[in-house]
């Protein structure tokens, strides 16, 4: 039995006492939940395709709107995970813009004569920044089209999105409205929904990719869980995550998951592969766990292998972990741990965020237990909460 299955098999009383009622199950359910999210999208495909057409995505490329992918924290990383794919498939400018930046600098970020489509991601639909930004934009720029993706049917962003033809609210299945503090299955399922959006007019083609992701996810969960459980027994006080392109967003989200679920007891950082050398590498030492989400692009991968080899030669960290989209040759020796979804064909980097992030989630889960915290509610001093608390909107 793998380490995650062991947690799932605990009696309910033990799960409740240790704060394990929700988080392990929400991590484990992801591959099956992705199938449900795909079927949900398929049922709404015609409505969504019509909305995207009204927003201008069927126009000639030079007339298409600029797309903002909006969210805060983990929801911002959803947008960053999708930006490369959506830009490629929609052939227009697609930019991940945090709602926290839009709240303070909206006028600087929006061009007055430009057409926009905003995709807003929010697990709860009640994030104060997300609600405020959406309300403000609808008043000051009523020309903008808004597609709101949430996991909470009762959230304000969904409830207030049915009164205008320029706003479409979509709520995923309540099963992925994570009850644990940290977003896990809500993150990956909103990413999967975003990948469906990228293929709104070619869903059959995406279905083949999704089948690979689901198979890889089922293979990946047990080996990633055992690796994360083993690493949690080590004396790591820091972790560094790197990735390139869309996998940089996975590095950011993984760093956040480990930080959140350990209440900051494990200090984390994330960077691009090439950016790490420009100063941040100074923070790495023998108490650091280093995780690289290895690109499947051979040219990009050369830079990543160079970095992994350099870190090894300098003995900068205790352990290097590589998460890859395809099998690694047994002759490679640039890390201590290698993890893949054990597929015969590679999954493209654009589609890997939902899969690769599982390792970051599992590190957070097992390191949380290592620090004697309760993963469902790992912030004993109340510094963070499941839904960001009210802030004054100025």
C-alpha positions as CSV (number, residue, x, y, z in Angstrom):
1,X,0.0,0.0,0.0
2,X,1.4,3.4,-1.0
3,X,1.8,6.2,1.5
4,X,-1.3,8.1,0.3
5,X,-3.5,5.0,0.3
6,X,-2.4,4.4,3.9
7,X,-3.7,7.8,4.9
8,X,-7.0,7.2,3.0
9,X,-7.5,3.9,4.8
10,X,-7.3,5.4,8.3
11,X,-10.5,5.2,10.4
12,X,-12.6,8.4,10.1
13,X,-11.9,9.1,13.8
14,X,-8.1,9.2,13.2
15,X,-8.5,11.3,10.1
16,X,-10.6,13.8,12.0
17,X,-8.1,13.9,14.9
18,X,-5.1,14.4,12.6
19,X,-6.8,16.9,10.2
20,X,-6.8,14.4,7.3
21,X,-10.5,14.2,6.5
22,X,-10.3,16.2,3.3
23,X,-6.8,16.9,1.9
24,X,-5.6,13.4,1.1
25,X,-8.9,12.5,-0.6
26,X,-9.0,15.7,-2.6
27,X,-5.5,15.0,-3.9
28,X,-6.3,11.4,-4.7
29,X,-9.5,12.1,-6.5
30,X,-7.9,14.3,-9.2
31,X,-7.5,12.0,-12.2
32,X,-11.1,10.8,-12.0
33,X,-12.3,14.3,-11.3
34,X,-10.6,15.5,-14.5
35,X,-12.9,13.1,-16.5
36,X,-15.9,14.6,-14.8
37,X,-14.8,18.1,-15.5
38,X,-14.3,17.2,-19.2
39,X,-17.8,15.8,-19.4
40,X,-19.2,18.9,-17.7
41,X,-17.4,21.0,-20.3
42,X,-18.7,18.9,-23.1
43,X,-22.3,19.4,-21.9
44,X,-21.8,23.2,-21.9
45,X,-19.6,23.3,-25.0
46,X,-22.1,24.9,-27.3
47,X,-23.0,27.7,-24.8
48,X,-19.3,28.4,-24.1
49,X,-18.3,28.4,-27.8
50,X,-21.1,30.9,-28.5
51,X,-19.9,33.1,-25.7
52,X,-16.3,33.0,-26.9
53,X,-17.5,33.9,-30.4
54,X,-19.5,36.9,-29.0
55,X,-16.3,37.9,-27.2
56,X,-14.5,38.1,-30.5
57,X,-12.4,35.0,-30.6
58,X,-13.8,34.0,-34.0
59,X,-12.7,37.3,-35.6
60,X,-9.6,37.5,-37.7
61,X,-6.4,37.3,-35.5
62,X,-5.7,41.0,-35.6
63,X,-9.2,41.9,-34.3
64,X,-9.3,39.3,-31.5
65,X,-9.5,40.6,-27.9
66,X,-6.6,40.6,-25.4
67,X,-7.4,37.9,-22.9
68,X,-6.6,38.5,-19.2
69,X,-6.4,35.4,-17.0
70,X,-7.3,36.6,-13.5
71,X,-7.0,35.2,-10.0
72,X,-5.2,35.6,-6.7
73,X,-2.6,33.2,-5.3
74,X,-3.3,29.7,-6.5
75,X,-6.0,31.0,-8.9
76,X,-3.4,33.3,-10.4
77,X,-1.1,30.3,-11.0
78,X,-4.0,28.6,-12.9
79,X,-3.9,31.5,-15.3
80,X,-0.1,31.2,-15.6
81,X,-0.4,27.5,-16.2
82,X,-2.8,28.1,-19.1
83,X,-1.4,31.3,-20.8
84,X,1.0,29.5,-23.2
85,X,-1.6,27.0,-24.4
86,X,-4.4,29.6,-24.8
87,X,-2.1,31.9,-26.7
88,X,-1.1,29.2,-29.0
89,X,-4.7,27.8,-29.6
90,X,-6.5,31.2,-29.7
91,X,-3.8,33.1,-31.6
92,X,-4.2,36.3,-29.6
93,X,-2.5,38.0,-26.7
94,X,-3.2,36.1,-23.5
95,X,-1.8,37.5,-20.3
96,X,-2.0,36.2,-16.7
97,X,-2.8,39.2,-14.5
98,X,-3.3,38.8,-10.7
99,X,-6.6,40.2,-9.5
100,X,-4.5,41.8,-6.7
101,X,-2.7,43.9,-9.3
102,X,-5.9,44.8,-11.1
103,X,-7.4,46.0,-7.9
104,X,-4.6,48.5,-7.4
105,X,-3.4,49.3,-10.9
106,X,-6.4,48.5,-13.2
107,X,-6.1,51.9,-15.1
108,X,-2.5,51.3,-15.9
109,X,-3.1,47.7,-17.1
110,X,-6.1,48.4,-19.3
111,X,-5.7,50.3,-22.6
112,X,-8.8,52.5,-23.3
113,X,-9.4,51.5,-27.0
114,X,-8.5,47.8,-26.6
115,X,-11.0,44.9,-26.7
116,X,-10.8,42.5,-23.7
117,X,-12.0,39.1,-22.6
118,X,-11.4,38.4,-18.9
119,X,-11.3,34.8,-17.6
120,X,-11.6,34.9,-13.8
121,X,-10.7,31.8,-11.7
122,X,-11.7,31.5,-8.1
123,X,-12.4,28.4,-6.0
124,X,-14.8,30.2,-3.6
125,X,-16.0,32.9,-5.9
126,X,-15.9,35.1,-2.8
127,X,-12.3,36.4,-2.9
128,X,-12.6,40.0,-1.9
129,X,-10.2,41.1,-4.6
130,X,-11.9,39.0,-7.3
131,X,-15.3,40.3,-6.4
132,X,-14.2,43.9,-6.2
133,X,-12.3,43.8,-9.5
134,X,-15.2,42.2,-11.3
135,X,-17.7,44.7,-10.0
136,X,-15.5,47.6,-10.7
137,X,-14.7,46.5,-14.3
138,X,-18.4,45.9,-15.1
139,X,-19.2,49.5,-14.1
140,X,-16.3,51.3,-15.6
141,X,-15.7,49.1,-18.7
142,X,-19.1,47.5,-19.6
143,X,-17.6,46.5,-23.0
144,X,-15.4,43.8,-21.5
145,X,-16.6,40.2,-21.7
146,X,-16.2,38.1,-18.6
147,X,-16.0,34.3,-18.2
148,X,-16.0,33.4,-14.5
149,X,-14.9,29.9,-13.5
150,X,-15.5,28.8,-9.9
151,X,-16.1,25.8,-7.8
152,X,-18.7,27.4,-5.5
153,X,-22.2,27.8,-6.8
154,X,-23.1,30.1,-3.9
155,X,-20.1,32.4,-4.4
156,X,-20.8,36.1,-5.3
157,X,-18.8,35.9,-8.6
158,X,-21.2,33.1,-9.8
159,X,-24.4,34.5,-8.4
160,X,-23.8,37.9,-9.9
161,X,-22.8,36.7,-13.3
162,X,-26.2,35.9,-14.8
163,X,-27.6,39.4,-15.4
164,X,-25.6,40.4,-18.5
165,X,-25.0,38.8,-21.9
166,X,-21.3,39.9,-21.5
167,X,-20.9,37.8,-18.4
168,X,-20.9,34.0,-18.3
169,X,-20.5,32.1,-15.0
170,X,-19.5,28.5,-14.9
171,X,-19.4,26.5,-11.7
172,X,-17.6,23.1,-11.6
173,X,-18.8,20.1,-9.7
174,X,-19.1,20.7,-5.9
175,X,-16.8,17.7,-5.4
176,X,-13.8,19.8,-6.5
177,X,-14.8,22.7,-4.2
178,X,-12.0,21.6,-1.8
179,X,-12.9,21.6,1.9
180,X,-9.3,21.6,3.0
181,X,-7.5,24.9,3.4
182,X,-5.1,24.4,0.5
183,X,-6.5,24.3,-3.1
184,X,-5.6,21.0,-4.6
185,X,-8.3,19.4,-6.8
186,X,-9.9,22.8,-7.4
187,X,-6.6,24.0,-8.9
188,X,-6.1,21.0,-11.3
189,X,-9.7,20.9,-12.3
190,X,-9.9,24.6,-13.2
191,X,-6.7,24.0,-15.2
192,X,-8.3,21.1,-17.0
193,X,-11.4,23.3,-17.7
194,X,-9.0,26.0,-19.1
195,X,-7.4,23.4,-21.4
196,X,-10.9,22.5,-22.6
197,X,-11.5,26.2,-23.3
198,X,-8.3,26.2,-25.4
199,X,-9.9,23.4,-27.5
200,X,-13.5,24.6,-27.4
201,X,-13.8,24.1,-31.1
202,X,-11.6,20.9,-31.2
203,X,-12.7,19.0,-28.1
204,X,-12.2,15.6,-29.7
205,X,-8.5,16.3,-30.2
206,X,-8.2,17.3,-26.6
207,X,-10.0,14.2,-25.4
208,X,-7.0,12.2,-26.5
209,X,-4.7,14.4,-24.4
210,X,-7.0,14.1,-21.4
211,X,-7.0,10.3,-21.6
212,X,-3.2,10.4,-21.4
213,X,-3.3,12.8,-18.4
214,X,-5.8,10.6,-16.5
215,X,-3.7,7.4,-17.1
216,X,-0.5,9.3,-16.1
217,X,-2.2,10.7,-13.0
218,X,-3.3,7.3,-11.8
219,X,0.2,6.0,-12.3
220,X,1.9,9.0,-10.8
221,X,-0.1,9.3,-7.6
222,X,1.3,6.2,-5.7
223,X,5.0,6.7,-6.7
224,X,4.8,10.4,-6.1
225,X,3.2,9.8,-2.7
226,X,5.9,7.3,-1.6
227,X,8.6,9.7,-2.8
228,X,7.0,12.7,-0.9
229,X,6.6,10.5,2.2
230,X,10.3,9.5,2.1
231,X,11.5,13.0,1.6
232,X,9.3,14.3,4.5
233,X,11.4,12.1,6.8
234,X,14.5,14.0,5.9
235,X,15.8,17.1,7.7
236,X,14.8,19.6,5.0
237,X,14.0,23.1,6.2
238,X,13.9,24.7,2.7
239,X,12.7,23.7,-0.8
240,X,13.3,25.2,-4.2
241,X,11.1,24.5,-7.2
242,X,12.0,25.4,-10.8
243,X,10.3,25.0,-14.1
244,X,10.3,26.6,-17.6
245,X,7.3,28.0,-19.6
246,X,4.0,26.7,-18.2
247,X,5.9,24.5,-15.8
248,X,7.2,27.6,-14.0
249,X,3.6,28.1,-12.8
250,X,3.7,24.5,-11.4
251,X,6.9,25.5,-9.5
252,X,5.2,28.5,-8.1
253,X,2.1,26.6,-7.0
254,X,4.2,23.7,-5.6
255,X,6.2,26.2,-3.5
256,X,3.0,27.8,-2.2
257,X,1.4,24.4,-1.3
258,X,4.5,23.4,0.7
259,X,4.6,26.8,2.4
260,X,0.9,26.8,3.2
261,X,0.6,23.3,4.4
262,X,3.6,23.6,6.7
263,X,2.6,27.0,8.1
264,X,5.9,28.4,6.8
265,X,8.0,25.9,8.8
266,X,9.4,24.8,5.5
267,X,10.7,27.9,3.6
268,X,10.1,27.7,-0.1
269,X,11.0,29.6,-3.2
270,X,10.4,29.2,-6.9
271,X,12.1,30.4,-10.0
272,X,12.6,29.9,-13.7
273,X,15.4,27.5,-14.6
274,X,17.6,30.2,-16.1
275,X,16.5,32.8,-13.5
276,X,17.8,30.8,-10.6
277,X,21.5,31.6,-11.3
278,X,20.8,35.3,-11.1
279,X,20.9,35.5,-7.3
280,X,18.3,33.1,-5.9
281,X,20.8,30.2,-5.9
282,X,22.5,31.8,-3.0
283,X,19.7,30.6,-0.7
284,X,20.3,26.9,-1.4
285,X,22.2,24.8,1.1
286,X,22.5,21.3,2.6
287,X,19.0,21.6,4.1
288,X,17.4,22.4,0.8
289,X,15.2,20.1,-1.3
290,X,15.5,21.0,-5.0
291,X,12.7,20.0,-7.4
292,X,12.9,20.5,-11.2
293,X,9.9,20.1,-13.5
294,X,11.8,18.9,-16.5
295,X,10.6,20.2,-19.9
296,X,9.9,17.8,-22.7
297,X,11.3,20.3,-25.1
298,X,14.8,19.0,-25.9
299,X,16.4,22.5,-26.3
300,X,14.9,23.8,-23.1
301,X,15.8,20.5,-21.3
302,X,19.5,21.1,-22.0
303,X,19.4,24.2,-19.9
304,X,17.7,22.3,-17.1
305,X,20.1,19.4,-17.2
306,X,23.0,21.9,-17.1
307,X,21.5,23.5,-13.9
308,X,20.9,20.1,-12.3
309,X,24.5,19.0,-13.0
310,X,25.9,22.3,-11.7
311,X,23.9,22.0,-8.5
312,X,25.2,18.5,-8.1
313,X,28.9,19.3,-8.8
314,X,28.7,22.2,-6.3
315,X,26.9,20.0,-3.7
316,X,24.5,22.9,-3.1
317,X,21.6,20.8,-1.9
318,X,20.8,17.5,-0.1
319,X,18.5,16.1,-2.8
320,X,17.5,16.8,-6.4
321,X,14.1,15.6,-7.7
322,X,13.2,15.5,-11.3
323,X,9.5,15.4,-12.4
324,X,9.3,14.6,-16.1
325,X,6.6,14.1,-18.8
326,X,8.3,11.0,-20.2
327,X,10.6,8.2,-19.0
328,X,14.2,9.2,-18.1
329,X,17.1,7.1,-19.4
330,X,18.6,4.8,-16.8
331,X,22.0,6.3,-17.8
332,X,21.1,9.7,-16.6
333,X,22.5,10.7,-13.2
334,X,21.6,14.4,-12.7
335,X,19.2,13.9,-9.7
336,X,18.6,11.6,-6.8
337,X,14.9,11.0,-7.5
338,X,13.1,10.7,-10.8
339,X,9.3,10.7,-11.2
340,X,7.1,10.3,-14.3
341,X,3.6,9.2,-15.2
342,X,5.0,6.0,-16.7
343,X,3.6,6.5,-20.2
344,X,5.0,5.2,-23.5
345,X,4.5,8.6,-25.2
346,X,5.3,12.1,-23.7
347,X,2.7,14.6,-22.6
348,X,3.5,18.1,-23.9
349,X,4.5,20.8,-21.4
350,X,1.4,22.9,-22.1
351,X,-0.8,20.1,-20.7
352,X,1.3,18.9,-17.7
353,X,0.5,21.5,-15.0
354,X,-2.5,19.5,-13.7
355,X,-0.4,16.4,-13.5
356,X,2.9,17.7,-12.2
357,X,1.4,19.8,-9.4
358,X,0.3,16.6,-7.7
359,X,3.9,16.1,-6.5
360,X,4.0,19.6,-4.9
361,X,0.6,18.9,-3.2
362,X,1.9,15.6,-1.8
363,X,5.1,17.2,-0.5
364,X,2.8,19.7,1.3
365,X,0.7,16.9,2.7
366,X,3.5,14.8,4.1
367,X,5.7,17.7,5.2
368,X,2.7,19.0,7.1
369,X,2.4,15.8,9.0
370,X,6.2,15.8,9.6
371,X,5.8,19.1,11.3
372,X,2.9,17.7,13.4
373,X,0.3,20.0,11.8
374,X,-3.2,19.2,10.6
375,X,-3.2,19.4,6.8
376,X,-6.9,20.3,6.5
377,X,-6.3,23.3,8.7
378,X,-2.5,23.8,8.9
379,X,-2.4,27.4,10.2
380,X,-2.5,27.2,14.0
381,X,-2.2,30.9,14.5
382,X,-4.9,31.7,11.9
383,X,-2.5,33.6,9.6
384,X,-4.3,32.2,6.5
385,X,-7.8,30.7,6.0
386,X,-9.6,28.7,3.4
387,X,-11.2,31.8,1.9
388,X,-9.2,35.0,2.1
389,X,-10.8,37.2,4.8
390,X,-12.5,40.5,4.1
391,X,-10.3,43.5,3.2
392,X,-11.2,47.2,2.9
393,X,-11.7,48.1,-0.8
394,X,-10.4,51.6,-1.4
